[in-house]
Amino acid sequence: MIVHERYRVLDEFSEGGQGKLFIVFDEQEKTHQILKRYKDRPGLLKYLQKQIGNCRKLNHPQVLVPHTLVQIDPVCTVAPFVKGMNLWDWAKKKRGLSFQEAGVFLAQLAGILDYLHKIRVVHRDLKPSNILIDQREILYLLDFDAACFQNSKIHHRIALTKSFRLMGTYQYMAPEHMRASSPHQAMDLYSTATTFYQIMTLRFPFGESLEDREDLKHFKPVNFLTKRQNNVLRKALSPDPKQRHSSTLEFYKEMYKV
């Protein structure tokens, strides 16, 4: 399949609420790229134009942001490609990661989020399928569609809308995110803790119920973690953002006693 007479689709990378990601070959540039084809919705093109403008200001070697917007139907964005697989497929292939293996990726993700949060960017859609792992086990974060750039004047207006506040993936959203609260960094911590739990166990920390996340008594401990380690996880998954760690970096350091 050829998209817009230029991008030859090689494989589907992942799928989310906003659209599908594909690994493609750019016939003009003769390079591999990641192409996201969006589901149509009102105001999509204008929103993506502003979002890509904000993404271009990011400068981190493990952050993959779109560099091209294809403005004809279907609307697509194009981002750099790194050879590897998404973290969910990686974890499934290994039938769940060990505590040590998961820590390699948590340390990298915590470093990326430390960079983003210092410049007041909240990703808001952290999940294993939005994380790419290359052959050297280096982690890359992608898909910034739901990201809130808190230093952007545009986002001060956009963030007031309920539809923007609810962008993300429900299974990984913090409870206050589900209630359309204003974006804040503790939302990324909650999603990171959910991702960390899932890549070890291949399930969610509160089962499939979204409502059960409102009460920590429904938390299902990881059977190969110590009581202390499970308590660190519980803290990061608190329904009250004020009870969570101050940062994802603090969560990582407390989990691994760094």
C-alpha positions as CSV (number, residue, x, y, z in Angstrom):
1,M,0.0,0.0,0.0
2,I,1.3,3.5,-1.0
3,V,0.1,6.5,1.1
4,H,0.0,9.9,-0.7
5,E,2.0,8.4,-3.7
6,R,5.1,8.6,-1.6
7,Y,5.1,6.4,1.6
8,R,5.1,2.7,1.0
9,V,3.6,0.9,4.0
10,L,5.8,-2.0,5.3
11,D,4.2,-2.9,8.6
12,E,1.7,-1.7,11.2
13,F,3.5,-0.4,14.3
14,S,0.6,0.3,16.7
15,E,-2.9,1.6,16.9
16,G,-4.5,4.1,19.2
17,G,-7.6,6.2,19.7
18,Q,-6.4,8.9,17.3
19,G,-5.3,6.6,14.5
20,K,-2.7,4.0,13.3
21,L,1.1,4.1,13.2
22,F,2.9,2.4,10.3
23,I,6.5,1.8,9.4
24,V,6.9,3.1,5.9
25,F,9.5,3.6,3.2
26,D,9.8,7.1,1.9
27,E,10.2,6.7,-1.9
28,Q,11.5,10.3,-2.3
29,E,14.0,10.4,0.5
30,K,14.8,6.6,0.4
31,T,14.5,6.3,4.2
32,H,12.3,4.5,6.6
33,Q,9.9,6.6,8.6
34,I,7.0,6.3,11.0
35,L,3.7,7.5,9.5
36,K,0.6,8.1,11.6
37,R,-2.7,8.1,9.7
38,Y,-5.4,10.0,11.7
39,K,-9.1,9.4,12.1
40,D,-10.9,12.5,10.9
41,R,-12.3,14.9,13.5
42,P,-13.2,18.6,13.5
43,G,-10.3,20.9,13.8
44,L,-7.7,18.1,13.4
45,L,-5.5,19.8,10.8
46,K,-5.3,23.1,12.6
47,Y,-4.5,21.3,15.9
48,L,-1.7,19.2,14.3
49,Q,-0.1,22.2,12.7
50,K,0.2,23.8,16.1
51,Q,1.3,20.6,17.8
52,I,4.1,19.9,15.3
53,G,5.3,23.5,15.7
54,N,5.7,22.8,19.5
55,C,7.3,19.4,18.9
56,R,10.0,20.9,16.7
57,K,11.3,22.8,19.8
58,L,12.0,19.5,21.6
59,N,15.7,18.5,21.6
60,H,16.4,15.1,23.1
61,P,18.0,12.1,21.3
62,Q,15.4,9.7,22.7
63,V,12.4,11.7,21.7
64,L,10.9,11.0,18.2
65,V,8.6,13.8,17.1
66,P,6.9,14.4,13.7
67,H,8.7,16.6,11.2
68,T,6.2,16.5,8.4
69,L,2.4,17.1,8.1
70,V,0.6,15.7,5.1
71,Q,-2.4,17.9,4.8
72,I,-4.5,15.9,2.3
73,D,-7.1,13.2,3.2
74,P,-6.2,11.2,5.1
75,V,-4.3,13.6,7.3
76,C,-0.9,12.0,8.3
77,T,2.2,13.0,10.2
78,V,5.7,11.6,9.5
79,A,8.4,11.0,12.2
80,P,11.9,9.5,12.2
81,F,12.1,5.7,12.4
82,V,14.4,3.7,14.6
83,K,14.7,0.0,13.8
84,G,13.2,-2.0,16.6
85,M,9.8,-2.8,18.1
86,N,7.4,-1.2,20.5
87,L,7.8,-2.0,24.2
88,W,4.5,-4.0,24.4
89,D,5.6,-6.4,21.7
90,W,9.0,-6.6,23.3
91,A,7.5,-7.6,26.6
92,K,5.1,-10.1,25.1
93,K,8.0,-11.7,23.1
94,K,9.8,-12.3,26.4
95,R,6.5,-13.3,28.2
96,G,7.0,-10.5,30.6
97,L,10.1,-8.7,31.7
98,S,12.0,-9.4,34.9
99,F,12.4,-6.6,37.5
100,Q,15.9,-6.0,36.3
101,E,15.0,-5.9,32.6
102,A,12.1,-3.5,33.3
103,G,14.4,-1.3,35.3
104,V,16.6,-0.7,32.2
105,F,13.7,0.8,30.4
106,L,12.3,2.6,33.5
107,A,15.6,4.4,34.0
108,Q,15.6,5.7,30.4
109,L,12.0,6.7,30.5
110,A,12.5,8.6,33.8
111,G,15.4,10.5,32.2
112,I,13.3,11.5,29.2
113,L,10.4,12.6,31.3
114,D,12.8,14.6,33.6
115,Y,13.8,16.5,30.4
116,L,10.2,17.0,29.3
117,H,8.9,18.1,32.7
118,K,11.7,20.6,33.2
119,I,10.5,22.4,30.1
120,R,6.9,22.0,31.2
121,V,5.8,19.4,28.7
122,V,3.4,16.7,29.8
123,H,3.1,13.7,27.4
124,R,-0.3,12.4,28.7
125,D,-0.3,9.3,26.5
126,L,2.5,7.1,27.9
127,K,2.0,3.4,27.2
128,P,4.1,0.5,25.9
129,S,2.9,0.9,22.3
130,N,4.2,4.5,22.3
131,I,7.7,3.5,23.3
132,L,10.2,2.1,20.8
133,I,13.1,-0.2,21.7
134,D,16.0,-0.5,19.3
135,Q,18.3,-3.4,18.9
136,R,20.7,-2.0,21.6
137,E,17.8,-1.7,24.1
138,I,17.7,2.0,23.8
139,L,14.3,3.5,24.5
140,Y,12.6,6.2,22.4
141,L,9.4,8.0,23.2
142,L,7.0,8.9,20.4
143,D,3.4,10.0,19.7
144,F,3.1,13.5,21.1
145,D,-0.5,14.1,19.9
146,A,-1.9,14.5,23.4
147,A,1.1,16.4,24.8
148,C,0.5,19.6,26.7
149,F,3.2,22.3,26.1
150,Q,2.5,24.4,29.2
151,N,4.8,27.2,28.1
152,S,2.8,27.6,24.9
153,K,0.2,30.4,24.8
154,I,-1.8,28.4,22.3
155,H,-2.0,25.5,24.8
156,H,-3.3,27.8,27.6
157,R,-6.4,28.2,25.4
158,I,-6.6,24.6,24.1
159,A,-6.2,23.1,27.6
160,L,-9.4,24.8,28.7
161,T,-11.4,22.4,26.4
162,K,-12.7,19.2,27.8
163,S,-12.0,17.3,24.6
164,F,-8.3,18.2,24.9
165,R,-8.1,17.3,28.6
166,L,-9.5,13.8,27.8
167,M,-7.0,13.0,25.1
168,G,-5.0,9.9,25.9
169,T,-5.6,6.2,26.4
170,Y,-8.1,5.3,29.2
171,Q,-6.3,2.2,30.4
172,Y,-3.2,4.2,31.2
173,M,-4.8,7.5,32.4
174,A,-4.6,8.7,35.9
175,P,-8.0,8.9,37.6
176,E,-7.9,12.7,37.6
177,H,-7.0,12.6,33.8
178,M,-10.2,10.6,33.3
179,R,-12.1,13.4,35.0
180,A,-10.7,15.9,32.6
181,S,-8.5,17.7,35.1
182,S,-5.9,20.2,34.0
183,P,-2.7,18.5,32.6
184,H,0.1,18.0,35.2
185,Q,3.2,16.0,35.5
186,A,1.8,13.5,38.0
187,M,-0.4,12.1,35.2
188,D,2.8,11.0,33.4
189,L,4.0,9.3,36.6
190,Y,0.8,7.3,36.9
191,S,1.0,6.2,33.2
192,T,4.7,5.3,33.7
193,A,3.9,3.2,36.7
194,T,1.1,1.4,34.9
195,T,3.4,0.7,31.9
196,F,6.2,-0.5,34.3
197,Y,3.7,-2.9,36.0
198,Q,2.3,-4.1,32.6
199,I,5.6,-4.9,30.9
200,M,6.5,-7.2,33.8
201,T,3.1,-8.9,34.3
202,L,1.4,-8.4,30.9
203,R,-1.7,-7.2,32.8
204,F,-3.0,-4.0,34.4
205,P,-2.4,-3.2,38.1
206,F,-6.1,-3.0,38.9
207,G,-7.3,-5.5,36.4
208,E,-9.6,-4.4,33.5
209,S,-11.8,-2.2,35.6
210,L,-11.3,1.5,35.3
211,E,-13.4,2.2,38.4
212,D,-11.2,0.0,40.6
213,R,-8.3,2.4,40.1
214,E,-10.0,4.9,42.4
215,D,-9.2,2.7,45.4
216,L,-5.8,1.2,46.2
217,K,-7.4,-1.8,47.9
218,H,-7.9,-3.2,44.4
219,F,-4.2,-3.0,43.5
220,K,-2.9,-6.5,42.6
221,P,0.7,-6.9,43.9
222,V,3.3,-8.3,41.6
223,N,4.2,-11.7,43.0
224,F,7.9,-11.6,42.3
225,L,8.4,-8.1,43.8
226,T,9.1,-7.5,47.5
227,K,6.6,-5.9,49.8
228,R,8.6,-2.7,49.7
229,Q,8.7,-2.7,45.9
230,N,5.0,-3.3,45.6
231,N,4.4,-0.4,48.1
232,V,6.5,1.9,45.9
233,L,4.3,0.9,43.0
234,R,1.1,1.5,45.0
235,K,2.4,5.0,45.9
236,A,2.9,5.9,42.2
237,L,-0.5,4.6,41.4
238,S,-2.3,6.5,44.1
239,P,-5.7,8.0,42.9
240,D,-4.6,11.2,44.7
241,P,-1.8,12.9,42.7
242,K,-0.5,14.6,45.8
243,Q,0.3,11.2,47.3
244,R,2.4,10.1,44.4
245,H,6.2,10.6,44.1
246,S,7.3,14.1,43.2
247,S,8.7,12.9,39.8
248,T,9.2,9.8,37.7
249,L,12.9,10.0,38.5
250,E,12.1,9.8,42.2
251,F,9.8,6.8,41.5
252,Y,12.7,5.0,39.7
253,K,15.2,5.9,42.4
254,E,12.9,4.7,45.2
255,M,12.0,1.5,43.3
256,Y,15.7,0.5,42.7
257,K,17.2,2.2,45.7
258,V,19.6,4.3,43.4
